Amino acid sequence: LAKLVSVNNPNLVLFIGEALVGNDGVDQLSKFNQSLIDLSQSREPRTIDGIILSKFDTVDDKVGAALSMVYTTGRPIVFVGTGQKYTNLRKLNVKTVTNALLS
């Protein structure tokens, strides 16, 4: 994957993970990002530009992992998936996340 990123120079490199995995998602994201760095053949390796979280509509107490992902990487959550189709990709609603954490 690091070679594909290096050769094709895409506009965005996105990490796509399931919101249901909780803090394991933070580990997956960190390892993904580190692999992009370690396996890159470039002197300045690309890392992720953003995050897409699937199955976000079924998340309750694991929503804090989304914040940890953003904190760990410094990259935004670009979209969250709330269904089975492309039309179910939504921008992250920060108020919803905040309410879930505080309730």
C-alpha positions as CSV (number, residue, x, y, z in Angstrom):
1,L,0.0,0.0,0.0
2,A,2.8,2.4,0.8
3,K,4.3,1.8,-2.7
4,L,0.9,2.5,-4.3
5,V,0.7,5.8,-2.4
6,S,4.2,6.6,-3.4
7,V,3.8,5.8,-7.1
8,N,0.3,7.2,-7.6
9,N,0.5,10.2,-5.3
10,P,-3.2,10.4,-4.5
11,N,-5.0,13.5,-3.4
12,L,-6.1,11.9,-0.2
13,V,-5.0,8.9,1.8
14,L,-7.9,7.8,4.0
15,F,-8.0,5.2,6.8
16,I,-11.3,3.4,6.8
17,G,-12.2,1.5,10.0
18,E,-15.2,0.3,11.9
19,A,-16.4,2.5,14.7
20,L,-17.5,-0.6,16.6
21,V,-14.0,-1.8,17.5
22,G,-13.5,1.0,20.1
23,N,-9.9,1.6,21.2
24,D,-8.7,-1.2,19.0
25,G,-9.4,1.1,16.1
26,V,-6.8,3.5,17.5
27,D,-4.2,0.7,17.4
28,Q,-5.2,-0.2,13.9
29,L,-4.9,3.4,12.8
30,S,-1.5,3.8,14.4
31,K,-0.2,0.7,12.8
32,F,-1.6,1.6,9.4
33,N,0.1,5.0,9.6
34,Q,3.4,3.6,10.8
35,S,3.3,1.0,8.0
36,L,2.9,3.8,5.5
37,I,6.0,5.4,6.9
38,D,8.1,2.3,7.4
39,L,7.4,0.8,4.0
40,S,7.6,4.0,1.9
41,Q,10.4,4.3,-0.6
42,S,10.1,8.1,-0.4
43,R,12.3,10.3,1.7
44,E,9.2,12.1,2.8
45,P,6.6,9.4,3.3
46,R,2.9,10.2,3.2
47,T,0.7,9.4,6.1
48,I,-3.1,9.5,6.3
49,D,-5.0,12.7,5.5
50,G,-8.3,11.7,7.2
51,I,-10.4,9.0,8.6
52,I,-13.7,7.4,7.6
53,L,-15.5,5.4,10.3
54,S,-18.1,2.8,9.2
55,K,-21.0,1.5,11.3
56,F,-21.1,4.8,13.2
57,D,-24.9,4.6,13.6
58,T,-24.6,1.6,16.0
59,V,-22.0,3.2,18.2
60,D,-22.8,4.2,21.8
61,D,-20.2,4.1,24.5
62,K,-17.3,3.5,22.0
63,V,-17.7,6.9,20.4
64,G,-14.7,8.1,22.5
65,A,-12.4,6.1,20.3
66,A,-13.2,8.4,17.5
67,L,-11.8,11.3,19.5
68,S,-8.7,9.3,20.4
69,M,-8.1,8.6,16.7
70,V,-8.3,12.3,15.9
71,Y,-6.1,13.2,18.9
72,T,-3.5,10.5,18.0
73,T,-3.1,11.4,14.3
74,G,-4.0,15.0,14.3
75,R,-6.2,14.2,11.3
76,P,-10.0,14.8,11.0
77,I,-12.8,12.3,10.6
78,V,-13.9,13.1,7.1
79,F,-17.0,10.9,7.0
80,V,-18.9,8.4,9.1
81,G,-20.9,5.6,7.6
82,T,-24.5,5.1,8.9
83,G,-25.7,2.5,6.5
84,Q,-24.9,0.2,3.6
85,K,-24.8,2.7,0.7
86,Y,-22.6,5.5,-0.5
87,T,-25.5,7.9,0.2
88,N,-25.2,6.9,3.9
89,L,-21.8,8.6,4.3
90,R,-22.3,11.7,6.5
91,K,-20.1,14.4,8.0
92,L,-19.4,13.8,11.6
93,N,-21.9,15.6,13.9
94,V,-19.8,16.9,16.8
95,K,-22.8,17.6,18.9
96,T,-24.0,14.0,18.6
97,V,-20.5,12.8,19.7
98,T,-20.4,15.3,22.6
99,N,-23.9,14.3,23.8
100,A,-23.0,10.6,23.7
101,L,-19.9,11.2,25.8
102,L,-21.6,13.3,28.4
103,S,-24.8,11.3,28.8
